[in-house]
Amino acid sequence: MANPLSISIIRVPVPNNQSWHLSGKKRKSSNQCNQLNALSMMYLLHKNTAYRRLIV
């Protein structure tokens, strides 16, 4: 159940970043998307480690 949710979380910021670049606000959008990507990666790493601990 964790894999499809993680895939959706990772894929969400990409189209938002493209739309922001089209609108012309590049710096703020890039910073926000980078923060979202970092948070999503940290969340996935935390989830994966917890899941592995449960399995092991």
mmCIF entry with sequence, helices, sheets and N, C-alpha, C, O atoms, coordinates in Angstrom:
data_MODEL
# 
_entry.id   MODEL 
# 
_entity.id                         1 
_entity.type                       polymer 
_entity.pdbx_number_of_molecules   1 
# 
_entity_poly.entity_id                      1 
_entity_poly.type                           'polypeptide(L)' 
_entity_poly.nstd_linkage                   no 
_entity_poly.nstd_monomer                   no 
_entity_poly.pdbx_seq_one_letter_code       MANPLSISIIRVPVPNNQSWHLSGKKRKSSNQCNQLNALSMMYLLHKNTAYRRLIV 
_entity_poly.pdbx_seq_one_letter_code_can   MANPLSISIIRVPVPNNQSWHLSGKKRKSSNQCNQLNALSMMYLLHKNTAYRRLIV 
_entity_poly.pdbx_strand_id                 A 
# 
loop_
_entity_poly_seq.entity_id 
_entity_poly_seq.num 
_entity_poly_seq.mon_id 
_entity_poly_seq.hetero 
1 1  MET n 
1 2  ALA n 
1 3  ASN n 
1 4  PRO n 
1 5  LEU n 
1 6  SER n 
1 7  ILE n 
1 8  SER n 
1 9  ILE n 
1 10 ILE n 
1 11 ARG n 
1 12 VAL n 
1 13 PRO n 
1 14 VAL n 
1 15 PRO n 
1 16 ASN n 
1 17 ASN n 
1 18 GLN n 
1 19 SER n 
1 20 TRP n 
1 21 HIS n 
1 22 LEU n 
1 23 SER n 
1 24 GLY n 
1 25 LYS n 
1 26 LYS n 
1 27 ARG n 
1 28 LYS n 
1 29 SER n 
1 30 SER n 
1 31 ASN n 
1 32 GLN n 
1 33 CYS n 
1 34 ASN n 
1 35 GLN n 
1 36 LEU n 
1 37 ASN n 
1 38 ALA n 
1 39 LEU n 
1 40 SER n 
1 41 MET n 
1 42 MET n 
1 43 TYR n 
1 44 LEU n 
1 45 LEU n 
1 46 HIS n 
1 47 LYS n 
1 48 ASN n 
1 49 THR n 
1 50 ALA n 
1 51 TYR n 
1 52 ARG n 
1 53 ARG n 
1 54 LEU n 
1 55 ILE n 
1 56 VAL n 
# 
_struct_asym.id          A 
_struct_asym.entity_id   1 
# 
loop_
_struct_conf.conf_type_id 
_struct_conf.id 
_struct_conf.pdbx_PDB_helix_id 
_struct_conf.beg_label_comp_id 
_struct_conf.beg_label_asym_id 
_struct_conf.beg_label_seq_id 
_struct_conf.pdbx_beg_PDB_ins_code 
_struct_conf.end_label_comp_id 
_struct_conf.end_label_asym_id 
_struct_conf.end_label_seq_id 
_struct_conf.pdbx_end_PDB_ins_code 
_struct_conf.beg_auth_comp_id 
_struct_conf.beg_auth_asym_id 
_struct_conf.beg_auth_seq_id 
_struct_conf.end_auth_comp_id 
_struct_conf.end_auth_asym_id 
_struct_conf.end_auth_seq_id 
_struct_conf.pdbx_PDB_helix_class 
_struct_conf.details 
_struct_conf.pdbx_PDB_helix_length 
HELX_P HELX_P1 AA1 ALA A 2  ? ARG A 11 ? ALA A 2  ARG A 11 1 ? 10 
HELX_P HELX_P2 AA2 PRO A 13 ? SER A 23 ? PRO A 13 SER A 23 1 ? 11 
HELX_P HELX_P3 AA3 LYS A 26 ? ILE A 55 ? LYS A 26 ILE A 55 1 ? 30 
# 
_struct_conf_type.id          HELX_P 
_struct_conf_type.criteria    ? 
_struct_conf_type.reference   ? 
# 
loop_
_atom_site.group_PDB 
_atom_site.id 
_atom_site.type_symbol 
_atom_site.label_atom_id 
_atom_site.label_alt_id 
_atom_site.label_comp_id 
_atom_site.label_asym_id 
_atom_site.label_entity_id 
_atom_site.label_seq_id 
_atom_site.pdbx_PDB_ins_code 
_atom_site.Cartn_x 
_atom_site.Cartn_y 
_atom_site.Cartn_z 
_atom_site.occupancy 
_atom_site.B_iso_or_equiv 
_atom_site.pdbx_formal_charge 
_atom_site.auth_seq_id 
_atom_site.auth_comp_id 
_atom_site.auth_asym_id 
_atom_site.auth_atom_id 
_atom_site.pdbx_PDB_model_num 
ATOM 1   N N  . MET A 1 1  ? 0.836  -1.220 0.000   1.00 0.00 ? 1  MET A N  1 
ATOM 2   C CA . MET A 1 1  ? 0.000  0.000  0.000   1.00 0.00 ? 1  MET A CA 1 
ATOM 3   C C  . MET A 1 1  ? 0.871  1.271  0.000   1.00 0.00 ? 1  MET A C  1 
ATOM 4   O O  . MET A 1 1  ? 0.420  2.324  -0.449  1.00 0.00 ? 1  MET A O  1 
ATOM 5   N N  . ALA A 1 2  ? 2.099  1.179  0.494   1.00 0.00 ? 2  ALA A N  1 
ATOM 6   C CA . ALA A 1 2  ? 2.931  2.389  0.604   1.00 0.00 ? 2  ALA A CA 1 
ATOM 7   C C  . ALA A 1 2  ? 3.493  2.812  -0.744  1.00 0.00 ? 2  ALA A C  1 
ATOM 8   O O  . ALA A 1 2  ? 3.726  4.000  -0.967  1.00 0.00 ? 2  ALA A O  1 
ATOM 9   N N  . ASN A 1 3  ? 3.716  1.856  -1.653  1.00 0.00 ? 3  ASN A N  1 
ATOM 10  C CA . ASN A 1 3  ? 4.388  2.208  -2.907  1.00 0.00 ? 3  ASN A CA 1 
ATOM 11  C C  . ASN A 1 3  ? 3.578  3.157  -3.794  1.00 0.00 ? 3  ASN A C  1 
ATOM 12  O O  . ASN A 1 3  ? 4.136  4.171  -4.214  1.00 0.00 ? 3  ASN A O  1 
ATOM 13  N N  . PRO A 1 4  ? 2.301  2.902  -4.110  1.00 0.00 ? 4  PRO A N  1 
ATOM 14  C CA . PRO A 1 4  ? 1.556  3.824  -4.985  1.00 0.00 ? 4  PRO A CA 1 
ATOM 15  C C  . PRO A 1 4  ? 1.412  5.214  -4.369  1.00 0.00 ? 4  PRO A C  1 
ATOM 16  O O  . PRO A 1 4  ? 1.443  6.212  -5.089  1.00 0.00 ? 4  PRO A O  1 
ATOM 17  N N  . LEU A 1 5  ? 1.256  5.291  -3.058  1.00 0.00 ? 5  LEU A N  1 
ATOM 18  C CA . LEU A 1 5  ? 1.155  6.599  -2.407  1.00 0.00 ? 5  LEU A CA 1 
ATOM 19  C C  . LEU A 1 5  ? 2.459  7.366  -2.561  1.00 0.00 ? 5  LEU A C  1 
ATOM 20  O O  . LEU A 1 5  ? 2.450  8.566  -2.834  1.00 0.00 ? 5  LEU A O  1 
ATOM 21  N N  . SER A 1 6  ? 3.592  6.668  -2.385  1.00 0.00 ? 6  SER A N  1 
ATOM 22  C CA . SER A 1 6  ? 4.885  7.342  -2.512  1.00 0.00 ? 6  SER A CA 1 
ATOM 23  C C  . SER A 1 6  ? 5.089  7.825  -3.936  1.00 0.00 ? 6  SER A C  1 
ATOM 24  O O  . SER A 1 6  ? 5.600  8.925  -4.148  1.00 0.00 ? 6  SER A O  1 
ATOM 25  N N  . ILE A 1 7  ? 4.696  7.011  -4.928  1.00 0.00 ? 7  ILE A N  1 
ATOM 26  C CA . ILE A 1 7  ? 4.855  7.421  -6.329  1.00 0.00 ? 7  ILE A CA 1 
ATOM 27  C C  . ILE A 1 7  ? 4.037  8.679  -6.592  1.00 0.00 ? 7  ILE A C  1 
ATOM 28  O O  . ILE A 1 7  ? 4.519  9.599  -7.252  1.00 0.00 ? 7  ILE A O  1 
ATOM 29  N N  . SER A 1 8  ? 2.806  8.734  -6.087  1.00 0.00 ? 8  SER A N  1 
ATOM 30  C CA . SER A 1 8  ? 1.970  9.917  -6.315  1.00 0.00 ? 8  SER A CA 1 
ATOM 31  C C  . SER A 1 8  ? 2.581  11.135 -5.627  1.00 0.00 ? 8  SER A C  1 
ATOM 32  O O  . SER A 1 8  ? 2.551  12.234 -6.180  1.00 0.00 ? 8  SER A O  1 
ATOM 33  N N  . ILE A 1 9  ? 3.137  10.952 -4.424  1.00 0.00 ? 9  ILE A N  1 
ATOM 34  C CA . ILE A 1 9  ? 3.730  12.082 -3.700  1.00 0.00 ? 9  ILE A CA 1 
ATOM 35  C C  . ILE A 1 9  ? 4.921  12.638 -4.476  1.00 0.00 ? 9  ILE A C  1 
ATOM 36  O O  . ILE A 1 9  ? 5.108  13.853 -4.541  1.00 0.00 ? 9  ILE A O  1 
ATOM 37  N N  . ILE A 1 10 ? 5.732  11.744 -5.068  1.00 0.00 ? 10 ILE A N  1 
ATOM 38  C CA . ILE A 1 10 ? 6.905  12.219 -5.806  1.00 0.00 ? 10 ILE A CA 1 
ATOM 39  C C  . ILE A 1 10 ? 6.475  12.922 -7.086  1.00 0.00 ? 10 ILE A C  1 
ATOM 40  O O  . ILE A 1 10 ? 7.074  13.931 -7.458  1.00 0.00 ? 10 ILE A O  1 
ATOM 41  N N  . ARG A 1 11 ? 5.457  12.420 -7.766  1.00 0.00 ? 11 ARG A N  1 
ATOM 42  C CA . ARG A 1 11 ? 5.105  12.960 -9.073  1.00 0.00 ? 11 ARG A CA 1 
ATOM 43  C C  . ARG A 1 11 ? 4.292  14.254 -8.985  1.00 0.00 ? 11 ARG A C  1 
ATOM 44  O O  . ARG A 1 11 ? 4.137  14.938 -9.996  1.00 0.00 ? 11 ARG A O  1 
ATOM 45  N N  . VAL A 1 12 ? 3.774  14.607 -7.819  1.00 0.00 ? 12 VAL A N  1 
ATOM 46  C CA . VAL A 1 12 ? 2.928  15.802 -7.717  1.00 0.00 ? 12 VAL A CA 1 
ATOM 47  C C  . VAL A 1 12 ? 3.680  17.107 -8.000  1.00 0.00 ? 12 VAL A C  1 
ATOM 48  O O  . VAL A 1 12 ? 3.169  17.907 -8.783  1.00 0.00 ? 12 VAL A O  1 
ATOM 49  N N  . PRO A 1 13 ? 4.873  17.386 -7.412  1.00 0.00 ? 13 PRO A N  1 
ATOM 50  C CA . PRO A 1 13 ? 5.498  18.704 -7.595  1.00 0.00 ? 13 PRO A CA 1 
ATOM 51  C C  . PRO A 1 13 ? 5.947  18.994 -9.024  1.00 0.00 ? 13 PRO A C  1 
ATOM 52  O O  . PRO A 1 13 ? 6.100  20.164 -9.374  1.00 0.00 ? 13 PRO A O  1 
ATOM 53  N N  . VAL A 1 14 ? 6.163  17.987 -9.863  1.00 0.00 ? 14 VAL A N  1 
ATOM 54  C CA . VAL A 1 14 ? 6.742  18.223 -11.194 1.00 0.00 ? 14 VAL A CA 1 
ATOM 55  C C  . VAL A 1 14 ? 5.837  19.085 -12.077 1.00 0.00 ? 14 VAL A C  1 
ATOM 56  O O  . VAL A 1 14 ? 6.316  20.095 -12.593 1.00 0.00 ? 14 VAL A O  1 
ATOM 57  N N  . PRO A 1 15 ? 4.544  18.746 -12.285 1.00 0.00 ? 15 PRO A N  1 
ATOM 58  C CA . PRO A 1 15 ? 3.694  19.592 -13.120 1.00 0.00 ? 15 PRO A CA 1 
ATOM 59  C C  . PRO A 1 15 ? 3.498  20.981 -12.510 1.00 0.00 ? 15 PRO A C  1 
ATOM 60  O O  . PRO A 1 15 ? 3.375  21.962 -13.243 1.00 0.00 ? 15 PRO A O  1 
ATOM 61  N N  . ASN A 1 16 ? 3.468  21.076 -11.190 1.00 0.00 ? 16 ASN A N  1 
ATOM 62  C CA . ASN A 1 16 ? 3.353  22.393 -10.554 1.00 0.00 ? 16 ASN A CA 1 
ATOM 63  C C  . ASN A 1 16 ? 4.560  23.258 -10.905 1.00 0.00 ? 16 ASN A C  1 
ATOM 64  O O  . ASN A 1 16 ? 4.419  24.448 -11.185 1.00 0.00 ? 16 ASN A O  1 
ATOM 65  N N  . ASN A 1 17 ? 5.744  22.653 -10.887 1.00 0.00 ? 17 ASN A N  1 
ATOM 66  C CA . ASN A 1 17 ? 6.963  23.398 -11.218 1.00 0.00 ? 17 ASN A CA 1 
ATOM 67  C C  . ASN A 1 17 ? 6.892  23.905 -12.659 1.00 0.00 ? 17 ASN A C  1 
ATOM 68  O O  . ASN A 1 17 ? 7.243  25.055 -12.922 1.00 0.00 ? 17 ASN A O  1 
ATOM 69  N N  . GLN A 1 18 ? 6.446  23.070 -13.590 1.00 0.00 ? 18 GLN A N  1 
ATOM 70  C CA . GLN A 1 18 ? 6.358  23.485 -14.987 1.00 0.00 ? 18 GLN A CA 1 
ATOM 71  C C  . GLN A 1 18 ? 5.357  24.631 -15.137 1.00 0.00 ? 18 GLN A C  1 
ATOM 72  O O  . GLN A 1 18 ? 5.636  25.602 -15.841 1.00 0.00 ? 18 GLN A O  1 
ATOM 73  N N  . SER A 1 19 ? 4.208  24.535 -14.493 1.00 0.00 ? 19 SER A N  1 
ATOM 74  C CA . SER A 1 19 ? 3.198  25.588 -14.615 1.00 0.00 ? 19 SER A CA 1 
ATOM 75  C C  . SER A 1 19 ? 3.734  26.898 -14.036 1.00 0.00 ? 19 SER A C  1 
ATOM 76  O O  . SER A 1 19 ? 3.499  27.966 -14.600 1.00 0.00 ? 19 SER A O  1 
ATOM 77  N N  . TRP A 1 20 ? 4.448  26.823 -12.923 1.00 0.00 ? 20 TRP A N  1 
ATOM 78  C CA . TRP A 1 20 ? 5.008  28.039 -12.322 1.00 0.00 ? 20 TRP A CA 1 
ATOM 79  C C  . TRP A 1 20 ? 6.031  28.668 -13.258 1.00 0.00 ? 20 TRP A C  1 
ATOM 80  O O  . TRP A 1 20 ? 6.072  29.891 -13.397 1.00 0.00 ? 20 TRP A O  1 
ATOM 81  N N  . HIS A 1 21 ? 6.862  27.841 -13.905 1.00 0.00 ? 21 HIS A N  1 
ATOM 82  C CA . HIS A 1 21 ? 7.854  28.390 -14.835 1.00 0.00 ? 21 HIS A CA 1 
ATOM 83  C C  . HIS A 1 21 ? 7.151  29.068 -16.009 1.00 0.00 ? 21 HIS A C  1 
ATOM 84  O O  . HIS A 1 21 ? 7.621  30.095 -16.499 1.00 0.00 ? 21 HIS A O  1 
ATOM 85  N N  . LEU A 1 22 ? 6.026  28.504 -16.466 1.00 0.00 ? 22 LEU A N  1 
ATOM 86  C CA . LEU A 1 22 ? 5.292  29.132 -17.561 1.00 0.00 ? 22 LEU A CA 1 
ATOM 87  C C  . LEU A 1 22 ? 4.717  30.473 -17.117 1.00 0.00 ? 22 LEU A C  1 
ATOM 88  O O  . LEU A 1 22 ? 4.652  31.412 -17.911 1.00 0.00 ? 22 LEU A O  1 
ATOM 89  N N  . SER A 1 23 ? 4.304  30.571 -15.869 1.00 0.00 ? 23 SER A N  1 
ATOM 90  C CA . SER A 1 23 ? 3.708  31.822 -15.384 1.00 0.00 ? 23 SER A CA 1 
ATOM 91  C C  . SER A 1 23 ? 4.772  32.904 -15.221 1.00 0.00 ? 23 SER A C  1 
ATOM 92  O O  . SER A 1 23 ? 4.438  34.089 -15.237 1.00 0.00 ? 23 SER A O  1 
ATOM 93  N N  . GLY A 1 24 ? 6.029  32.536 -15.067 1.00 0.00 ? 24 GLY A N  1 
ATOM 94  C CA . GLY A 1 24 ? 7.104  33.529 -14.985 1.00 0.00 ? 24 GLY A CA 1 
ATOM 95  C C  . GLY A 1 24 ? 7.666  33.711 -13.585 1.00 0.00 ? 24 GLY A C  1 
ATOM 96  O O  . GLY A 1 24 ? 8.681  34.387 -13.418 1.00 0.00 ? 24 GLY A O  1 
ATOM 97  N N  . LYS A 1 25 ? 7.028  33.119 -12.566 1.00 0.00 ? 25 LYS A N  1 
ATOM 98  C CA . LYS A 1 25 ? 7.563  33.239 -11.208 1.00 0.00 ? 25 LYS A CA 1 
ATOM 99  C C  . LYS A 1 25 ? 8.480  32.038 -10.954 1.00 0.00 ? 25 LYS A C  1 
ATOM 100 O O  . LYS A 1 25 ? 8.036  31.002 -10.461 1.00 0.00 ? 25 LYS A O  1 
ATOM 101 N N  . LYS A 1 26 ? 9.745  32.188 -11.291 1.00 0.00 ? 26 LYS A N  1 
ATOM 102 C CA . LYS A 1 26 ? 10.641 31.028 -11.266 1.00 0.00 ? 26 LYS A CA 1 
ATOM 103 C C  . LYS A 1 26 ? 11.258 30.804 -9.886  1.00 0.00 ? 26 LYS A C  1 
ATOM 104 O O  . LYS A 1 26 ? 11.288 29.675 -9.398  1.00 0.00 ? 26 LYS A O  1 
ATOM 105 N N  . ARG A 1 27 ? 11.750 31.867 -9.258  1.00 0.00 ? 27 ARG A N  1 
ATOM 106 C CA . ARG A 1 27 ? 12.527 31.666 -8.037  1.00 0.00 ? 27 ARG A CA 1 
ATOM 107 C C  . ARG A 1 27 ? 11.671 31.091 -6.911  1.00 0.00 ? 27 ARG A C  1 
ATOM 108 O O  . ARG A 1 27 ? 12.037 30.091 -6.293  1.00 0.00 ? 27 ARG A O  1 
ATOM 109 N N  . LYS A 1 28 ? 10.523 31.732 -6.646  1.00 0.00 ? 28 LYS A N  1 
ATOM 110 C CA . LYS A 1 28 ? 9.671  31.264 -5.551  1.00 0.00 ? 28 LYS A CA 1 
ATOM 111 C C  . LYS A 1 28 ? 9.183  29.845 -5.822  1.00 0.00 ? 28 LYS A C  1 
ATOM 112 O O  . LYS A 1 28 ? 9.191  28.998 -4.929  1.00 0.00 ? 28 LYS A O  1 
ATOM 113 N N  . SER A 1 29 ? 8.759  29.588 -7.060  1.00 0.00 ? 29 SER A N  1 
ATOM 114 C CA . SER A 1 29 ? 8.221  28.268 -7.382  1.00 0.00 ? 29 SER A CA 1 
ATOM 115 C C  . SER A 1 29 ? 9.304  27.209 -7.228  1.00 0.00 ? 29 SER A C  1 
ATOM 116 O O  . SER A 1 29 ? 9.051  26.136 -6.679  1.00 0.00 ? 29 SER A O  1 
ATOM 117 N N  . SER A 1 30 ? 10.515 27.507 -7.712  1.00 0.00 ? 30 SER A N  1 
ATOM 118 C CA . SER A 1 30 ? 11.581 26.513 -7.635  1.00 0.00 ? 30 SER A CA 1 
ATOM 119 C C  . SER A 1 30 ? 11.915 26.211 -6.175  1.00 0.00 ? 30 SER A C  1 
ATOM 120 O O  . SER A 1 30 ? 12.138 25.058 -5.807  1.00 0.00 ? 30 SER A O  1 
ATOM 121 N N  . ASN A 1 31 ? 11.946 27.264 -5.341  1.00 0.00 ? 31 ASN A N  1 
ATOM 122 C CA . ASN A 1 31 ? 12.238 27.041 -3.930  1.00 0.00 ? 31 ASN A CA 1 
ATOM 123 C C  . ASN A 1 31 ? 11.151 26.192 -3.279  1.00 0.00 ? 31 ASN A C  1 
ATOM 124 O O  . ASN A 1 31 ? 11.453 25.260 -2.534  1.00 0.00 ? 31 ASN A O  1 
ATOM 125 N N  . GLN A 1 32 ? 9.891  26.511 -3.556  1.00 0.00 ? 32 GLN A N  1 
ATOM 126 C CA . GLN A 1 32 ? 8.792  25.753 -2.961  1.00 0.00 ? 32 GLN A CA 1 
ATOM 127 C C  . GLN A 1 32 ? 8.824  24.310 -3.447  1.00 0.00 ? 32 GLN A C  1 
ATOM 128 O O  . GLN A 1 32 ? 8.629  23.390 -2.652  1.00 0.00 ? 32 GLN A O  1 
ATOM 129 N N  . CYS A 1 33 ? 9.065  24.096 -4.734  1.00 0.00 ? 33 CYS A N  1 
ATOM 130 C CA . CYS A 1 33 ? 9.089  22.734 -5.262  1.00 0.00 ? 33 CYS A CA 1 
ATOM 131 C C  . CYS A 1 33 ? 10.264 21.966 -4.675  1.00 0.00 ? 33 CYS A C  1 
ATOM 132 O O  . CYS A 1 33 ? 10.140 20.780 -4.370  1.00 0.00 ? 33 CYS A O  1 
ATOM 133 N N  . ASN A 1 34 ? 11.403 22.632 -4.516  1.00 0.00 ? 34 ASN A N  1 
ATOM 134 C CA . ASN A 1 34 ? 12.551 21.960 -3.919  1.00 0.00 ? 34 ASN A CA 1 
ATOM 135 C C  . ASN A 1 34 ? 12.235 21.547 -2.485  1.00 0.00 ? 34 ASN A C  1 
ATOM 136 O O  . ASN A 1 34 ? 12.601 20.453 -2.054  1.00 0.00 ? 34 ASN A O  1 
ATOM 137 N N  . GLN A 1 35 ? 11.558 22.420 -1.749  1.00 0.00 ? 35 GLN A N  1 
ATOM 138 C CA . GLN A 1 35 ? 11.187 22.078 -0.376  1.00 0.00 ? 35 GLN A CA 1 
ATOM 139 C C  . GLN A 1 35 ? 10.213 20.902 -0.373  1.00 0.00 ? 35 GLN A C  1 
ATOM 140 O O  . GLN A 1 35 ? 10.335 19.997 0.452   1.00 0.00 ? 35 GLN A O  1 
ATOM 141 N N  . LEU A 1 36 ? 9.243  20.914 -1.295  1.00 0.00 ? 36 LEU A N  1 
ATOM 142 C CA . LEU A 1 36 ? 8.287  19.809 -1.363  1.00 0.00 ? 36 LEU A CA 1 
ATOM 143 C C  . LEU A 1 36 ? 9.004  18.515 -1.700  1.00 0.00 ? 36 LEU A C  1 
ATOM 144 O O  . LEU A 1 36 ? 8.718  17.475 -1.108  1.00 0.00 ? 36 LEU A O  1 
ATOM 145 N N  . ASN A 1 37 ? 9.939  18.569 -2.651  1.00 0.00 ? 37 ASN A N  1 
ATOM 146 C CA . ASN A 1 37 ? 10.678 17.367 -3.019  1.00 0.00 ? 37 ASN A CA 1 
ATOM 147 C C  . ASN A 1 37 ? 11.488 16.855 -1.833  1.00 0.00 ? 37 ASN A C  1 
ATOM 148 O O  . ASN A 1 37 ? 11.518 15.652 -1.577  1.00 0.00 ? 37 ASN A O  1 
ATOM 149 N N  . ALA A 1 38 ? 12.140 17.756 -1.112  1.00 0.00 ? 38 ALA A N  1 
ATOM 150 C CA . ALA A 1 38 ? 12.942 17.354 0.040   1.00 0.00 ? 38 ALA A CA 1 
ATOM 151 C C  . ALA A 1 38 ? 12.057 16.718 1.109   1.00 0.00 ? 38 ALA A C  1 
ATOM 152 O O  . ALA A 1 38 ? 12.402 15.678 1.671   1.00 0.00 ? 38 ALA A O  1 
ATOM 153 N N  . LEU A 1 39 ? 10.909 17.351 1.388   1.00 0.00 ? 39 LEU A N  1 
ATOM 154 C CA . LEU A 1 39 ? 10.000 16.806 2.402   1.00 0.00 ? 39 LEU A CA 1 
ATOM 155 C C  . LEU A 1 39 ? 9.473  15.440 1.975   1.00 0.00 ? 39 LEU A C  1 
ATOM 156 O O  . LEU A 1 39 ? 9.389  14.521 2.789   1.00 0.00 ? 39 LEU A O  1 
ATOM 157 N N  . SER A 1 40 ? 9.118  15.308 0.698   1.00 0.00 ? 40 SER A N  1 
ATOM 158 C CA . SER A 1 40 ? 8.593  14.028 0.221   1.00 0.00 ? 40 SER A CA 1 
ATOM 159 C C  . SER A 1 40 ? 9.668  12.953 0.307   1.00 0.00 ? 40 SER A C  1 
ATOM 160 O O  . SER A 1 40 ? 9.381  11.821 0.698   1.00 0.00 ? 40 SER A O  1 
ATOM 161 N N  . MET A 1 41 ? 10.909 13.295 -0.055  1.00 0.00 ? 41 MET A N  1 
ATOM 162 C CA . MET A 1 41 ? 11.985 12.312 0.018   1.00 0.00 ? 41 MET A CA 1 
ATOM 163 C C  . MET A 1 41 ? 12.248 11.909 1.468   1.00 0.00 ? 41 MET A C  1 
ATOM 164 O O  . MET A 1 41 ? 12.428 10.726 1.758   1.00 0.00 ? 41 MET A O  1 
ATOM 165 N N  . MET A 1 42 ? 12.270 12.881 2.377   1.00 0.00 ? 42 MET A N  1 
ATOM 166 C CA . MET A 1 42 ? 12.467 12.565 3.788   1.00 0.00 ? 42 MET A CA 1 
ATOM 167 C C  . MET A 1 42 ? 11.337 11.677 4.302   1.00 0.00 ? 42 MET A C  1 
ATOM 168 O O  . MET A 1 42 ? 11.574 10.731 5.053   1.00 0.00 ? 42 MET A O  1 
ATOM 169 N N  . TYR A 1 43 ? 10.093 11.991 3.885   1.00 0.00 ? 43 TYR A N  1 
ATOM 170 C CA . TYR A 1 43 ? 8.943  11.195 4.307   1.00 0.00 ? 43 TYR A CA 1 
ATOM 171 C C  . TYR A 1 43 ? 9.065  9.774  3.783   1.00 0.00 ? 43 TYR A C  1 
ATOM 172 O O  . TYR A 1 43 ? 8.801  8.815  4.508   1.00 0.00 ? 43 TYR A O  1 
ATOM 173 N N  . LEU A 1 44 ? 9.470  9.636  2.506   1.00 0.00 ? 44 LEU A N  1 
ATOM 174 C CA . LEU A 1 44 ? 9.602  8.306  1.920   1.00 0.00 ? 44 LEU A CA 1 
ATOM 175 C C  . LEU A 1 44 ? 10.719 7.534  2.611   1.00 0.00 ? 44 LEU A C  1 
ATOM 176 O O  . LEU A 1 44 ? 10.558 6.350  2.910   1.00 0.00 ? 44 LEU A O  1 
ATOM 177 N N  . LEU A 1 45 ? 11.849 8.191  2.870   1.00 0.00 ? 45 LEU A N  1 
ATOM 178 C CA . LEU A 1 45 ? 12.950 7.507  3.539   1.00 0.00 ? 45 LEU A CA 1 
ATOM 179 C C  . LEU A 1 45 ? 12.511 7.052  4.926   1.00 0.00 ? 45 LEU A C  1 
ATOM 180 O O  . LEU A 1 45 ? 12.808 5.928  5.333   1.00 0.00 ? 45 LEU A O  1 
ATOM 181 N N  . HIS A 1 46 ? 11.807 7.914  5.655   1.00 0.00 ? 46 HIS A N  1 
ATOM 182 C CA . HIS A 1 46 ? 11.337 7.555  6.988   1.00 0.00 ? 46 HIS A CA 1 
ATOM 183 C C  . HIS A 1 46 ? 10.364 6.380  6.904   1.00 0.00 ? 46 HIS A C  1 
ATOM 184 O O  . HIS A 1 46 ? 10.437 5.446  7.702   1.00 0.00 ? 46 HIS A O  1 
ATOM 185 N N  . LYS A 1 47 ? 9.445  6.436  5.922   1.00 0.00 ? 47 LYS A N  1 
ATOM 186 C CA . LYS A 1 47 ? 8.477  5.357  5.767   1.00 0.00 ? 47 LYS A CA 1 
ATOM 187 C C  . LYS A 1 47 ? 9.176  4.056  5.399   1.00 0.00 ? 47 LYS A C  1 
ATOM 188 O O  . LYS A 1 47 ? 8.854  2.997  5.937   1.00 0.00 ? 47 LYS A O  1 
ATOM 189 N N  . ASN A 1 48 ? 10.149 4.141  4.465   1.00 0.00 ? 48 ASN A N  1 
ATOM 190 C CA . ASN A 1 48 ? 10.849 2.936  4.037   1.00 0.00 ? 48 ASN A CA 1 
ATOM 191 C C  . ASN A 1 48 ? 11.628 2.321  5.195   1.00 0.00 ? 48 ASN A C  1 
ATOM 192 O O  . ASN A 1 48 ? 11.620 1.102  5.362   1.00 0.00 ? 48 ASN A O  1 
ATOM 193 N N  . THR A 1 49 ? 12.297 3.143  5.994   1.00 0.00 ? 49 THR A N  1 
ATOM 194 C CA . THR A 1 49 ? 13.074 2.610  7.109   1.00 0.00 ? 49 THR A CA 1 
ATOM 195 C C  . THR A 1 49 ? 12.136 1.954  8.125   1.00 0.00 ? 49 THR A C  1 
ATOM 196 O O  . THR A 1 49 ? 12.436 0.874  8.633   1.00 0.00 ? 49 THR A O  1 
ATOM 197 N N  . ALA A 1 50 ? 11.007 2.598  8.424   1.00 0.00 ? 50 ALA A N  1 
ATOM 198 C CA . ALA A 1 50 ? 10.057 2.020  9.372   1.00 0.00 ? 50 ALA A CA 1 
ATOM 199 C C  . ALA A 1 50 ? 9.501  0.707  8.823   1.00 0.00 ? 50 ALA A C  1 
ATOM 200 O O  . ALA A 1 50 ? 9.338  -0.262 9.564   1.00 0.00 ? 50 ALA A O  1 
ATOM 201 N N  . TYR A 1 51 ? 9.210  0.681  7.515   1.00 0.00 ? 51 TYR A N  1 
ATOM 202 C CA . TYR A 1 51 ? 8.663  -0.523 6.899   1.00 0.00 ? 51 TYR A CA 1 
ATOM 203 C C  . TYR A 1 51 ? 9.687  -1.648 6.943   1.00 0.00 ? 51 TYR A C  1 
ATOM 204 O O  . TYR A 1 51 ? 9.344  -2.795 7.229   1.00 0.00 ? 51 TYR A O  1 
ATOM 205 N N  . ARG A 1 52 ? 10.950 -1.318 6.660   1.00 0.00 ? 52 ARG A N  1 
ATOM 206 C CA . ARG A 1 52 ? 12.001 -2.337 6.703   1.00 0.00 ? 52 ARG A CA 1 
ATOM 207 C C  . ARG A 1 52 ? 12.195 -2.852 8.119   1.00 0.00 ? 52 ARG A C  1 
ATOM 208 O O  . ARG A 1 52 ? 12.426 -4.044 8.323   1.00 0.00 ? 52 ARG A O  1 
ATOM 209 N N  . ARG A 1 53 ? 12.104 -1.960 9.099   1.00 0.00 ? 53 ARG A N  1 
ATOM 210 C CA . ARG A 1 53 ? 12.255 -2.396 10.487  1.00 0.00 ? 53 ARG A CA 1 
ATOM 211 C C  . ARG A 1 53 ? 11.147 -3.372 10.860  1.00 0.00 ? 53 ARG A C  1 
ATOM 212 O O  . ARG A 1 53 ? 11.385 -4.353 11.565  1.00 0.00 ? 53 ARG A O  1 
ATOM 213 N N  . LEU A 1 54 ? 9.926  -3.098 10.382  1.00 0.00 ? 54 LEU A N  1 
ATOM 214 C CA . LEU A 1 54 ? 8.828  -4.016 10.670  1.00 0.00 ? 54 LEU A CA 1 
ATOM 215 C C  . LEU A 1 54 ? 9.074  -5.370 10.007  1.00 0.00 ? 54 LEU A C  1 
ATOM 216 O O  . LEU A 1 54 ? 8.807  -6.414 10.601  1.00 0.00 ? 54 LEU A O  1 
ATOM 217 N N  . ILE A 1 55 ? 9.587  -5.349 8.763   1.00 0.00 ? 55 ILE A N  1 
ATOM 218 C CA . ILE A 1 55 ? 9.834  -6.611 8.054   1.00 0.00 ? 55 ILE A CA 1 
ATOM 219 C C  . ILE A 1 55 ? 10.955 -7.385 8.735   1.00 0.00 ? 55 ILE A C  1 
ATOM 220 O O  . ILE A 1 55 ? 10.823 -8.587 8.967   1.00 0.00 ? 55 ILE A O  1 
ATOM 221 N N  . VAL A 1 56 ? 12.066 -6.707 9.061   1.00 0.00 ? 56 VAL A N  1 
ATOM 222 C CA . VAL A 1 56 ? 13.208 -7.394 9.672   1.00 0.00 ? 56 VAL A CA 1 
ATOM 223 C C  . VAL A 1 56 ? 12.870 -7.703 11.137  1.00 0.00 ? 56 VAL A C  1 
ATOM 224 O O  . VAL A 1 56 ? 13.689 -8.282 11.851  1.00 0.00 ? 56 VAL A O  1 
# 
